[in-house]
Amino acid sequence: MSLATAAPEQSVAARVRSALEAVFDAVAATGADTAALLRRVAAEGRRPATVDLAALRPGLHLRLAREELVSGVGFVAAPGLLRDVPAWLEWWQSGPDGAVRPLLLDLDPAHSAYADYTHWDWFALPRDTGERAVAGPYVDYLCSDEYSLTLSAPVLVEGRFAGVAAADVYLRHFEAAVMPLLRRLPGPARLVNARGRVAASTDPGHLVGSLGKGPDFARALATGRAQYGDGVRLVPCDGVPLVLVTDARG
């Protein structure tokens, strides 16, 4: 691909990256706070409990107030991490009135369909790959009943997986940020995650939320370089785990 051919797509991909990096900054800050907290608890010779995670709340509240795209943010513990509960989300979100509220969940497997969150992409992808991830869009029945994206990253303590730091972005807010960029391109375009889930689209053949067959999007992200595959042009979004897909004939 020539530089001249790639330039419009590269510009759009870079601006998509810029729109999401502030969200990933919030995820990274949450992860750093959590790892530091867990190390302090370990230095005291004990396992952490839910009460320890309360120390994360000032930072979580601040990120909700500062980051326009962030609708929810927190730490999701790996099962067995905490001594008093089998699973836990230290999660806070903004309500329709702007008030910050905790997410209160029943995670008892005897009663809750959401007790095992480990199979959800926002948890499984960072756990399995060691990399940050974009999950969705999907209807977030767990937190908000909104069509959402979840951006997440693994939290490691002494090299061991402790859970994920994550932030939710309502899809309507994400589309407001990126659709004007996609419409600048001369042909149909879409943004997909590592598994090919469409996060935003101007292509009527690939609707938002659909999971399409196609090239290896995860490989395109791993290489970090624009490339062709199955009749489309793939442009990784410069470090953010989304790929811009356009028609290679355009």
C-alpha positions in Angstrom: 0.0 0.0 0.0 1.4 3.4 -0.9 1.5 6.2 1.6 -0.8 8.3 -0.6 -3.4 5.5 -0.6 -3.2 4.9 3.1 -3.1 8.5 4.2 -6.9 9.1 4.7 -7.4 5.9 6.5 -4.4 6.4 8.7 -5.6 9.9 9.6 -9.0 8.5 10.6 -7.5 5.6 12.6 -5.2 8.0 14.5 -8.2 10.2 15.4 -10.2 7.2 16.6 -7.2 6.3 18.8 -7.1 9.7 20.2 -10.8 9.5 21.1 -10.3 6.3 23.0 -6.9 6.9 24.6 -8.5 9.1 27.3 -10.7 6.1 28.3 -7.7 3.8 28.3 -5.9 6.3 30.5 -8.7 5.9 33.0 -8.4 2.2 32.8 -4.6 2.3 33.3 -4.9 4.6 36.3 -7.5 2.3 37.9 -5.2 -0.7 37.2 -2.2 1.1 38.7 -4.1 2.1 41.8 -5.4 -1.5 42.2 -2.0 -3.1 41.8 -0.5 -0.7 44.3 -3.3 -1.5 46.8 -3.0 -5.2 46.4 0.8 -5.0 46.9 0.3 -3.0 50.2 -2.2 -5.6 51.5 0.2 -8.5 50.6 3.0 -6.7 52.4 0.8 -6.8 55.5 0.8 -10.6 55.2 -2.9 -11.0 54.4 -5.3 -11.6 51.6 -7.4 -8.6 50.4 -11.1 -8.2 51.1 -13.8 -6.1 49.7 -13.3 -3.5 52.4 -9.8 -2.9 51.1 -11.1 -2.0 47.6 -13.0 0.9 49.1 -9.7 2.8 48.9 -10.1 2.8 45.1 -13.3 4.9 45.2 -11.9 8.5 45.2 -9.9 7.7 42.0 -12.9 6.0 40.4 -15.2 9.0 41.2 -12.6 11.4 39.8 -12.3 9.5 36.5 -16.1 9.5 36.1 -16.2 13.2 36.6 -13.2 14.0 34.3 -13.6 11.7 31.3 -16.5 12.6 29.1 -16.8 9.2 27.4 -16.6 7.1 30.6 -20.0 6.0 31.9 -18.7 3.4 34.4 -15.3 2.4 35.7 -13.8 0.0 38.2 -11.9 -3.1 39.1 -13.2 -6.7 38.5 -11.5 -9.2 40.7 -10.4 -12.6 39.6 -12.4 -15.4 41.3 -10.6 -16.3 44.5 -8.6 -13.1 44.9 -10.6 -11.8 47.8 -10.9 -13.6 51.1 -14.5 -12.7 52.0 -16.4 -13.2 48.6 -15.8 -15.5 45.7 -16.2 -12.7 43.1 -16.5 -8.9 43.1 -16.9 -5.8 41.0 -15.7 -2.6 42.6 -17.7 -0.6 40.1 -19.1 2.9 40.0 -21.1 4.6 37.3 -22.8 7.9 36.4 -26.6 7.9 36.6 -28.9 9.8 34.2 -28.9 12.7 36.7 -25.1 12.8 36.7 -24.8 11.3 40.3 -22.1 8.7 40.9 -23.5 5.4 42.2 -22.1 2.0 43.0 -23.1 -1.0 41.0 -24.8 -3.4 43.5 -24.9 -7.0 42.2 -25.9 -10.4 43.5 -23.0 -12.6 42.5 -24.3 -15.7 44.3 -24.2 -18.5 41.7 -27.4 -19.9 43.3 -29.4 -16.8 42.4 -27.6 -14.8 39.7 -27.3 -15.4 36.0 -24.3 -13.1 36.1 -22.3 -14.7 38.9 -19.7 -16.0 36.4 -18.3 -13.0 34.5 -15.1 -14.7 33.5 -16.3 -15.8 30.1 -17.2 -12.2 29.0 -14.8 -10.7 26.5 -14.0 -7.7 28.6 -12.6 -10.1 31.3 -11.4 -13.1 29.2 -9.5 -11.2 26.5 -7.2 -9.3 28.9 -6.8 -12.4 31.1 -5.9 -14.7 28.1 -3.8 -12.3 26.0 -2.2 -10.0 28.7 -3.2 -7.1 26.5 -5.8 -4.4 26.7 -9.1 -5.0 24.9 -12.3 -3.5 23.5 -15.3 -5.6 24.1 -18.7 -5.1 22.3 -20.8 -3.4 21.4 -23.3 -5.4 23.4 -26.3 -4.7 25.6 -24.8 -4.3 29.1 -27.4 -6.1 31.2 -24.9 -6.3 34.0 -24.4 -2.6 34.6 -26.6 -0.3 32.6 -29.0 -2.0 30.1 -27.3 0.3 27.6 -25.7 -0.6 24.3 -22.0 -0.2 25.3 -18.3 -0.8 24.7 -16.1 -2.0 27.5 -12.4 -1.1 27.5 -10.3 -3.2 29.8 -6.8 -4.2 30.7 -5.2 -6.9 32.9 -4.1 -6.1 36.5 -1.0 -8.0 37.4 0.6 -8.2 40.9 4.0 -9.8 41.0 3.3 -11.2 37.6 0.1 -12.9 38.6 -3.3 -12.0 37.1 -5.5 -10.4 39.8 -8.4 -9.2 37.6 -9.2 -6.4 35.2 -9.5 -2.7 35.3 -12.2 -1.5 32.9 -14.4 1.4 31.8 -17.7 1.5 30.0 -18.5 3.8 27.1 -22.1 4.1 25.9 -22.2 3.3 22.2 -24.2 6.4 21.4 -21.4 8.5 22.9 -18.7 6.5 21.0 -20.6 6.9 17.7 -21.0 10.6 18.2 -17.2 10.8 18.5 -16.2 8.6 15.6 -19.0 8.6 13.0 -18.1 12.0 11.6 -14.6 10.6 11.0 -15.8 7.5 9.2 -18.1 9.6 7.0 -15.0 11.6 5.7 -13.8 8.5 3.9 -14.8 8.0 0.3 -16.4 4.6 0.7 -18.0 2.4 3.3 -16.0 1.9 6.5 -16.3 0.2 9.8 -14.4 -0.2 13.0 -14.1 -3.7 14.4 -12.5 -5.3 17.5 -10.0 -8.1 17.6 -12.8 -10.7 17.1 -14.4 -8.8 14.2 -17.3 -7.3 16.2 -18.4 -4.1 14.5 -18.2 -1.1 16.9 -19.2 1.6 14.4 -20.0 1.5 10.7 -21.1 3.5 7.6 -21.3 0.2 5.7 -24.9 -1.1 5.4 -23.6 -4.6 4.8 -21.9 -4.6 8.3 -24.2 -3.3 11.0 -23.1 -2.2 14.4 -22.9 -5.1 16.8 -22.6 -7.8 14.1 -19.8 -10.3 14.1 -18.6 -10.8 10.6 -16.4 -13.4 8.9 -13.2 -12.0 7.3 -9.5 -11.6 7.7 -7.6 -12.1 10.9 -8.2 -8.8 12.7 -6.2 -9.9 15.8 -3.2 -10.5 13.6 -3.6 -7.0 12.0 -3.6 -5.5 15.4 -0.5 -7.5 16.4 1.4 -6.3 13.4 0.3 -2.7 13.8 0.6 -2.2 10.1 -1.9 -1.4 7.4 -2.6 -4.4 5.1 -5.0 -6.1 2.7 -7.1 -9.2 3.4 -10.2 -10.7 1.7 -10.9 -7.7 -0.4 -10.6 -5.1 2.3 -8.0 -2.7 3.6 -7.2 -3.1 7.3 -5.7 -0.2 9.3 -5.0 -0.7 13.0 -6.0 2.3 15.1 -2.4 3.1 16.2 -2.3 1.2 19.5 -6.0 1.0 20.3 -7.4 -2.5 19.8 -9.7 -1.5 16.9 -9.2 -2.0 13.2 -10.5 0.4 10.5 -11.9 -1.7 7.6 -12.5 -0.2 4.2 -13.1 -1.6 0.7 -9.7 -2.4 -0.9 -11.2 -1.3 -4.3 -11.9 2.2 -3.1 
